[in-house]
Amino acid sequence: MQAFFDLEGPLSPQDNAYEVSGLIRNGYKIFEIISRYDDILTLESRAGYEPGDTLKLIVPFLVYHNITDNDIKSVSKKAKIVQGAKRLISELKTDNWNVYIISTSYIQHAMNIAEKLEVKPENVACTELYLEKFRGLEGIELVAEVEGRILEIPEKSGDDTIKEILDSFFFKEFQKTELGKAFNKIEVMGGTRKATVLREFLKRDGGEIKSSVAIGDSITDYKMLREVKHKGGLAIVFNGNSYSLPYGDVAVASESIYSLKPLFNAFSEGSKSKAVEIAGFKNNMKYDVIGKSIHNDLLETHSKHRKLVRGEAWKLG
């Protein structure tokens, strides 16, 4: 049996890249606008673009403000662990589950949380970013210019304004610079890449997707959840948003991820149908079986728990 966890949300409430961006002046605003741009590109299915590429798009601004790999590590050290995560992972390993983390997070953060949860580093897939590689490259002056334009965007500005400014920067001017060419080589572990690496882990370790459980909460997870759901495994959305909920078999709204343990037990004892059956019991308000449409009550419940567990990070895709 295999358990594949997203990290930010299910295992740790911190949005690491958001908090790292907070180290720079106006960094939170810049990140939030970039995150909205990420949603725009994802929803329009821009060729070659994957959900979660916010973590790539923010890099030029981190480089411009001289943020270092050690800064990412320092922010990560402040990250809490979601209630029940240590106990759940410990018991899963005792029950002979192979536990994996597939995360958009930068490697400095992903490995820190994995170590706290005693997940083997070879079972972690994440975004490999080393900021020192980008120092001194030509093109940084364009970052300063576009940052000024971003900060002038009115708070209630529409998507068209954001798209016009950032399309011009990321897909035209910036591409011609040394920094832009190095930037193009960054691969964020999101979207299709999450589903791909899940299959690679299974192949490496001799596992089957039908004996796998995937846990996610956001737009970066939906392809991984969909892959597992459609091929006989169990897809669980934990405190999910509107982008992830349609792709799960079961939705769990709780302040503790240990609430998933009965579903893992049922899955290992009686397959996916048994886990879905347990989730359908009306006397357990934490569980919902996900149907063809997502009703407002489910979205509201998950939004409430998402805020409780993640704080300010709840609003980010």
Stockholm file with secondary structure:
# STOCKHOLM 1.0

chainA/1-317         MQAFFDLEGPLSPQDNAYEVSGLIRNGYKIFEIISRYDDILTLESRAGYEPGDTLKLIVPFLVYHNITDNDIKSVSKKAKIVQGAKRLISELKTDNWNVYIISTSYIQHAMNIAEKLEVKPENVACTELYLEKFRGLEGIELVAEVEGRILEIPEKSGDDTIKEILDSFFFKEFQKTELGKAFNKIEVMGGTRKATVLREFLKRDGGEIKSSVAIGDSITDYKMLREVKHKGGLAIVFNGNSYSLPYGDVAVASESIYSLKPLFNAFSEGSKSKAVEIAGFKNNMKYDVIGKSIHNDLLETHSKHRKLVRGEAWKLG
#=GR chainA/1-317 SS CEEEECSBTTTBCCCHHHHHHTTSTTHHHHHHHHHHHHHHHHHTTCTTCCTTTHHHHTHHHHHHTTCCHHHHHHHHHTCCCCTTHHHHHHHHHHTTCEEEEEEEEEHHHHHHHHHHHTCCGGGEEEECCCGGGGTTCTTHHHHHHHHHHHHTSCTTCCHHHHHHHHHHIIIIIGGGSHHHHHHTTCCCSCTHHHHHHHHHHHHHHTCCGGGEEEEECSGGGHHHHHHHHHTTSEEEEESCCTTTGGGCSEEECCSCGGGGHHHHHHHHHHHHHHHHHHHTCTTCTTEEECCSSCCHHHHHHHHHHHHHHHGGGGGCC
#=GC SS_cons         CEEEECSBTTTBCCCHHHHHHTTSTTHHHHHHHHHHHHHHHHHTTCTTCCTTTHHHHTHHHHHHTTCCHHHHHHHHHTCCCCTTHHHHHHHHHHTTCEEEEEEEEEHHHHHHHHHHHTCCGGGEEEECCCGGGGTTCTTHHHHHHHHHHHHTSCTTCCHHHHHHHHHHIIIIIGGGSHHHHHHTTCCCSCTHHHHHHHHHHHHHHTCCGGGEEEEECSGGGHHHHHHHHHTTSEEEEESCCTTTGGGCSEEECCSCGGGGHHHHHHHHHHHHHHHHHHHTCTTCTTEEECCSSCCHHHHHHHHHHHHHHHGGGGGCC
//
